[in-house]
Amino acid sequence: MALSSRERAALRAEANHLDPTVSVGAGGVTPAIVQSLEDAFRSRELVKVHIGRTANLAARDVATDLAGAAHAEVVQVIGHTTTLFRVNPELRARRAKRAARDTQ
């Protein structure tokens, strides 16, 4: 699922106020980091990841590795922070149900 530039821009705007949820340290991309990212994607579709300065890895490489491991899309990479997006059908269904309930 490739994001269009318009979708990517909207997600960047939405991610602007988010704080990083997952942190990558000197160990790089480990199974524990991927599991932490999976946990974050269970409750949201947009996740910010902080790549520590001790990681000695290029932020873009880490973003690509994490996106591949989590079946997500890289929205942006700025400095030592990347934003990833993955559609969560359960969240969308809950939002639609809540919106329908609120309009009644």
C-alpha positions as CSV (number, residue, x, y, z in Angstrom):
1,M,0.0,0.0,0.0
2,A,1.8,3.1,-1.2
3,L,0.7,6.4,0.2
4,S,0.0,9.3,-2.2
5,S,1.8,12.6,-1.6
6,R,-1.5,14.1,-0.4
7,E,-2.1,11.3,2.1
8,R,1.5,11.6,3.2
9,A,1.2,15.3,3.8
10,A,-2.0,14.8,5.8
11,L,-0.3,12.2,8.0
12,R,2.7,14.5,8.5
13,A,0.4,17.2,9.7
14,E,-1.4,14.8,12.0
15,A,1.9,13.4,13.4
16,N,3.3,16.9,14.1
17,H,1.9,17.0,17.7
18,L,2.7,13.3,18.5
19,D,5.5,12.3,20.9
20,P,7.7,9.4,20.0
21,T,6.2,6.1,21.3
22,V,9.0,3.7,20.4
23,S,12.8,4.2,20.9
24,V,15.6,2.5,19.1
25,G,18.8,2.3,21.0
26,A,22.4,1.1,20.5
27,G,21.2,-2.4,19.8
28,G,19.4,-1.3,16.6
29,V,16.3,-3.0,15.3
30,T,15.8,-6.0,17.6
31,P,12.8,-8.3,17.9
32,A,11.9,-6.4,21.1
33,I,11.7,-3.1,19.2
34,V,9.6,-4.7,16.5
35,Q,7.2,-6.1,19.2
36,S,7.0,-2.7,20.9
37,L,6.1,-1.2,17.5
38,E,3.5,-3.8,16.9
39,D,2.0,-3.0,20.4
40,A,1.9,0.7,19.4
41,F,0.1,-0.1,16.1
42,R,-2.6,-2.0,18.0
43,S,-3.8,1.2,19.6
44,R,-3.0,3.8,16.8
45,E,-2.3,4.0,13.1
46,L,0.4,6.6,13.3
47,V,3.6,5.9,15.4
48,K,6.6,8.1,15.9
49,V,9.9,6.4,16.6
50,H,13.0,8.0,18.1
51,I,16.4,6.7,17.0
52,G,18.9,7.3,19.7
53,R,22.2,9.0,18.9
54,T,24.0,5.9,20.3
55,A,22.4,3.7,17.6
56,N,25.1,4.6,15.0
57,L,22.6,3.8,12.3
58,A,21.1,6.0,9.6
59,A,17.6,7.1,10.5
60,R,16.3,6.3,7.0
61,D,17.8,2.8,7.2
62,V,16.1,2.2,10.6
63,A,12.8,3.5,9.3
64,T,12.9,1.2,6.3
65,D,13.8,-1.8,8.4
66,L,11.0,-1.1,10.9
67,A,8.5,-0.4,8.2
68,G,9.4,-3.7,6.5
69,A,9.2,-5.7,9.8
70,A,5.8,-4.1,10.8
71,H,4.3,-4.0,7.3
72,A,3.9,-0.3,7.6
73,E,4.7,2.8,5.5
74,V,7.4,5.4,6.2
75,V,5.6,8.8,6.4
76,Q,8.7,10.9,7.1
77,V,12.2,10.9,8.6
78,I,13.4,14.1,10.3
79,G,16.7,14.0,12.1
80,H,16.6,11.1,14.6
81,T,12.8,10.7,14.4
82,T,10.7,8.8,11.9
83,T,7.0,8.4,11.6
84,L,5.3,5.2,10.4
85,F,1.7,4.5,9.3
86,R,-0.2,1.3,9.2
87,V,-4.0,0.9,8.6
88,N,-5.8,-0.6,11.5
89,P,-9.2,-1.8,10.4
90,E,-10.4,-2.4,14.0
91,L,-9.7,1.2,15.0
92,R,-11.5,2.5,11.9
93,A,-14.5,0.3,12.6
94,R,-14.6,1.6,16.2
95,R,-14.4,5.2,15.0
96,A,-17.2,4.6,12.4
97,K,-19.4,3.0,15.1
98,R,-18.8,5.8,17.5
99,A,-19.5,8.4,14.8
100,A,-22.8,6.7,13.9
101,R,-23.8,6.5,17.6
102,D,-23.0,10.2,18.1
103,T,-25.1,11.3,15.2
104,Q,-28.2,9.6,16.4
